[in-house]
Amino acid sequence: MDPKRQVKLNDGHFIPVLGFGTYAPPETAKSEAQEVTQFAIEVGFRHIDCAHVYQNEEQVGQAIRSKIADGTVKREDIFYTSKLWLTSLRQELVRPALEKSLKTLQLGYVDLYIIHFPLAVKPGEELFPKDENGKLIADSVDLCHTWEALEKCKDAGLTKSIGVSNFNHKQLEKILNKPGLKYKPVCNQVECHPYLNQRKLLDFCKSHDIVLVAYAALGSQRLKEWVNLDLPVLLEDPVLCAIAKKHKQTPGLVALRYQIQRGVVVLAKSYNKKRIKENIQVFDFELTPEDMKAIDGINRNIRYYEFLLGINHPEYPFLEEY
């Protein structure tokens, strides 16, 4: 792979700077995930981002295996991320959760395994166990113990790298300062786009050699159960549109390119083949320093995915400034 298209993680492994996001509403995720993931690999995506909670790891795994079987790629060409769900954050549940994902995927290892959210909830089959008020039922878990279990998964070869997602800087600090820390998180995957550019969190991560991975990099999918639909649409922003026009690109490509140029690994989620193919063109142009400055200027701390279900949880991450 072209070295400009990947970055080195703090454990020595490499991650492609552009990833394919596989999340979709469950009905779409099951039926279309295999086809779109195969298509993404065909057009050049090598980094595939998935999770237990997306309920489509079986289909995404089939897509990867079929592209290996037909000679398009080798397993080592693919960088696959899975995520540990909130119901499995107890130390003794971590490895079984990863083994379950591997069995579903029919893969021998994942490239990256990350804690999906710093919120532990009641263990069990139910993904979102709620109380009578519709709020998540918290489980008291020390995330440092969860982290130790992840370190053991890395040592066992079940995952090449380990990281976190949706952690604020204080939660990251807790792991970084853990006595006897064996491996630092290689990444923190968070919502990040020109309306929520995460400058402070990005600087914090860079200072600890942690890669920031951006989800919702194109704004949101406008899913009413997850997103406040009153918020402005990122890709209609006049500044992004003007820069796109100047470069004869789309606003979406400008939003992706912005992240790559600031050292952020960016996920592009689409189930539309035309756009999947378009998103790989992020390597075909460059933004000027003036463009970058203009995009920095449209930050307005708009968070599309607030995960309000978890707002009463003691570890809810988004009340901190960063």
Buried (B, 14 or more C-beta within 10 A) or exposed (E): EEEEBBBEBBBEBBBBBBBBBBBBEEEEBBEBBBEBBBBBBBBBBBBBBBBBBBBBBBBBBBBBBBBBEEEBBEBEEBBBBBBBBBBBBBBEBBBEBBEEBBEBBEBEBBBBBBBBBBBBBBBEEEEBBEEEEEBBBBBEBBBBBBBBBBBBBBEEEBBBBBBBBBBBBEBBEBBEEBEEBEBBBBBBBBBBBBBBBBEEBBEBBBEBEBBBBBBBBBBBBEEEEBBBEEBEEBBEBEBBBEBBEEBEBBBBBBBBBBBBBBEBBBBBBBBEBEBBBBBBBBBEEEBEEEBBEBBEEBBEEBBBBBBEBBEEBEBBBBEEEB
